[in-house]
């Protein structure tokens, strides 16, 4: 039986790698993101097998429009990968504007909630009932980097959202897990190769890992039977300074 997945933030980086890996392993995949051009690149890389829809997931109306569009493409929804996210400028917390804080909260926390809400509605109603939601938590769900309050706060909150979805979805065969990713080699982590601030006040170049290893981990989580769930998984560059950070 065909399996249907929605990947948010599918126009680049982890979202693109995950979408392509899922499509290669037999899933029918839809992606969304803000940029038409980036989404089109992912679609082209899939040989046209993936479908895409541009949306700003921080806007509740656009999330509803996304899922209404998805209903015209897919007969059911078996997987939501809540991947879209953003950070704030790496500056002291007291220098951040309210707008900068609000933008991160909207994309990193409100958008995953809105998407999970719509996904759960469909997973409850469809037959056979159930599905899976995977949230991108980031290693910042475990420990902060210097000057990262908005990002860290939302990623810690993502852990609470993941556990709530796992609990509330349990009676309806809806599984939910979280993948915490450390330094996947994407455009967003290029700065790691030049050195980034550490908790002890120094600056250090940090190792990165091939983003395809992250995609493989997501594919593993996604393809488990609904009777099994990876609640949390950390995938990271082996020698990056996470353990002992701070």
N, C-alpha and C positions, 0 to 999 in steps of 0.2 A: 504494500500500500504506500502511496506517495506521502511524503512528509513535507510540511510547509513551514517556512521560517521567515521571520522578519528581523533584520539587523539594522539597528539605528546607528548613525554615524558611519554608514557604509561606503562613503566616498573616498576614504583614505585610511592609512595606518592599520590599526588593529581591526577595525570594522571591515575594511576591504579584505584583509587577509582571512578573516573569519568567514565572510560571505563566500569567498571563492573556495575555501576549504569545504564548507558545508555543501556547496553546489557540486563539488567534485565527488563528495561521498554520497550523493544521491538525493539531497534535499532540493526542493523547489524553493528558491530564495527571492525575497523582496528586500530592497534596501531603501533607507531614507536618509536625508541629510539636508543641509541648507543650500548646497551649491549644485546646480544642475550639471556644470562641467565636470566636477569631481565624480558625481554619481555616474555620468555617462562613461567615464574612463573605466570604472569598475564593471559596468555592463559590457563594454567592449572587451575587457580582459576575460570575461566569462563566455565570450563568443555569442553574446546576445541572450544567454540563458537566464540571466538575472533580470528582474524588472525593478524599476526605481520610481520614487516619488519624492519630490522636494518639499520639505516642510520645516518650519521653525517649531521644534517640539516644546519650547517654553510657552507656546501659545495654545491654550486648551482647545480652542476652535480648530486649530490646524491639526491637532492630534486626532480630533473627531473626524476631520476630513481625511486624514491618513488612513484610519481604520475603515472608513466608509469606502475608500478607494480599494483597500486591501480585500474587502468583501466582494468586490467585483472581479478580483484576480484569483483568489484562493477559495476553495470550498470549506476550508477549516484553517486553524492556526495551531501548530504543534510546538512552536518554539518562538520565543521573543528573546533576542540578545540585546539588552539595554546597555549600549556601548557609548552613545554620544556623550561628550563631556568637554569641559573647558577649564582653564585656569585663570588666575588673576595675575597682575604684575607682581614680580618678586620684590616687593617693597615692604617696609615695616607696616604692621597691621594698622597703626594709628594714622598712616598716610593714605590708606585705601578710601575711596569714595563709596558712598552708599550704592551708587549705580554699579560699581565694580563688584561689590559683594552680592548685590541682587542678581546680577547676570549669571554668576557662578551658581548660586542657589537654584535659579530657574532652570538651567540646563542640567546640572549634576544631580539634582534631587527632585524638583517638581516634575521635570520631563519624564524621568524613569517611573515616578509614581503614576502619572497620567497614562503612560503607555502600558504599564502593568495593569492598571485598572481596566483599560479597554481589552487587553489580552485575556484577563481573567473572565470577563463577561463572556467572551466567545468560547473559552475553554470549558466553562461551566455548561454552556448551552449545547455545544456540539456533541455529536455521537459518532464514535465513542468519546465519552467525556474525558477531559484532562488535557495536559500539555506541560510544557516546561518553560520557566523563565530563568535566564542567566543574567546576572548583573555584573557589570565591570566595576569592581570596587577600588582597584589600585592598591599598592602597598601603603599609600597614604591613609588607607582605612585602618592601618595598624600603627603607624608611627609618622609624625610630621617631618617635613623638611623645614628649614628656616624660612620664615616669612611666607607661610603658605596657609594662613588661617581659613580663608574661604574654601579652598580646595580640600584641605584636610577635614574641616568640619562636615562638608557635604559627603565625603567618602566614609567618614565614621557613621554618618547618618544612613548611608547606603547599607551598611551592615545591619542596622536595625530594620530597615525596609525589607531586606532580604529575608530575615528571620520572620518578620510579620507575614510576608507573602507565603513563606513555607508553612507557617502555622495555619493561616486562614485558608490556604489552598488545599490543605491535607484532606478534607472531606470530599473534595471534588477531583482527586487524582491530578492535582496541579503541584508539580515539584518546583522548587526554587533554590538556586545556588548562586554563589558569588565567586568570581575569579579575581584575585588580587595580583596585578601584573607589575613587575619591577624592571624598568628600563628596556622595554621592547624597542628594537631598532626601527624607529619611525621618524618622520620629520619633526615630531614634537619632542624627541629626545636627542636631537642633534647637539644641543647645548652640553650634553653630558660629555661629549668628546673634547670639549674645550675647557671643562672644569666647572663645577657647580659648588655653591656654598655648602659647607658641612656644619654640623651642630657645634663643633669645637672652634668655629671661627675661621677655619682654613677653607681653601678651595681645592677641589680634587677632581681629576678626570675619573669618570665612573664607567665600568664595563657595561655593554649592552648585549642583549640576546636577539637572535633571529626572530622576527615577528611570526614566522611560520611555526615555530615551536609553540607559541601562544595559540595560534589557530588550531594546531593539533590538539591542544588541551581543551579548547572550547568544543571541538568536534567530539572528543571523548565524552565530555559532560553531556552534550546534546544527544548522543546516541545511546545513552543508558536507557534501559526500560524504566517506566515510570515507578516501578517498585523499588528502584535504587536512585539515590541522589548524592551528588557531591555538594555538600552544604557550603564548604569553603575550600578554595584551592589557591595556593600561592605559586606563581611561576615567575622566576626571576633569574637575572644573570648571577651565576654562582658566587662570584666574588664581590658583588656590589655591597656597599656598607648599609645593609638593612638590619641584620642581627647585631645588636649592640648600639644601634643609632641613638645618639643623645647621651 
